[in-house]
Amino acid sequence: MEFAEVIKKRYSVRSYKPIPVEEEKLEIILEAARIAPTACNRQPFLFIVFEPQGKEEELKRVYHGLWLSEAPVIICACAIPSESWVRRDGTNYSFIDLAIAVDHLILAAADLGLGTCWVGAFDVSAVREMLKLPAHIEPLVLIPIGYPNDSAPTKHRKPIEEIVRYNHY
């Protein structure tokens, strides 16, 4: 797929077919995240890949939507703030770096015909417990991955004039 087509066709998938994700595709997706640019090349993140089968009860505590367990694979994208570059004003770039890597990951998945959803509305404590995360690891995004069992809704976005300014406000 051409890049412009990938970014236009990608959408948040909330229904998945019961088809496993091929290992080769998962490796491509994870490699896309690994090579994403980060501030000072610190790569202050960690991706925990797991299968939800057998974890349905735990996932109910993590997130209210039952569709999350439908995906054959879930990736928990975690920031490691202590490993991040920090701007002079104190801004820690770990969350930004992770967002860039997750964007690479979800676009790579879309290019391979897989669906994803960026899930941020989850119980952090429940994720920490389920994945046995140490205190310095921050779970920020859950990304279910699989073959879509729905179709893309119409995208509604602001007109370009509302989000872009040239030279000044």
LINRA-V503505 format. One record per pair of residues at least 24 apart in sequence whose ideal C-beta (glycine too) atoms are under 7 Angstrom apart, sorted by the first residue. I is the first residue (numbers start at 1). GAP is how many residues later the second one is. Records with the same first field share a line. If there is no record, write none. Layout:
BEGIN
I = GAP ; GAP
END
This chain:
BEGIN
1 = 110
6 = 101 ; 104 ; 105
7 = 100
9 = 101 ; 143
10 = 96 ; 97 ; 100
11 = 141 ; 142
12 = 105 ; 106
13 = 102 ; 103 ; 104 ; 135 ; 137
14 = 53 ; 103 ; 136
15 = 52 ; 55 ; 133 ; 134 ; 135
16 = 54 ; 55 ; 56 ; 99 ; 128 ; 130 ; 131 ; 132 ; 133
17 = 129 ; 130 ; 132
19 = 53 ; 127 ; 128
20 = 52
21 = 51 ; 52 ; 93 ; 124 ; 125
25 = 87 ; 89
26 = 47
28 = 80 ; 84
29 = 76 ; 79 ; 80
32 = 72 ; 73 ; 76
33 = 68 ; 69 ; 71 ; 72
36 = 64 ; 65 ; 68
37 = 63
38 = 59 ; 62
39 = 46 ; 54 ; 58
40 = 45
42 = 41 ; 42 ; 43 ; 55
44 = 35 ; 36 ; 37 ; 39 ; 40 ; 50 ; 53
45 = 32 ; 33 ; 34 ; 35 ; 52 ; 53 ; 56
46 = 32 ; 34 ; 91
47 = 28 ; 30
48 = 27 ; 28 ; 30 ; 83
49 = 24 ; 26
50 = 24
55 = 75
58 = 72
61 = 62 ; 65
62 = 60 ; 61 ; 64 ; 65 ; 68
63 = 56 ; 59 ; 79
68 = 51 ; 76
71 = 73 ; 74 ; 75
72 = 74
73 = 72 ; 73
74 = 68 ; 69 ; 70
75 = 68 ; 70
76 = 51 ; 55 ; 63 ; 66
77 = 25 ; 63 ; 64 ; 66
78 = 55 ; 59 ; 60 ; 61 ; 62
79 = 59 ; 61
80 = 56 ; 57
81 = 57
82 = 54
95 = 45
98 = 42
102 = 39 ; 41
105 = 38
106 = 37
109 = 36
114 = 31 ; 32 ; 33
115 = 31 ; 32 ; 33
116 = 27 ; 28 ; 29
117 = 27
118 = 25
119 = 24
END
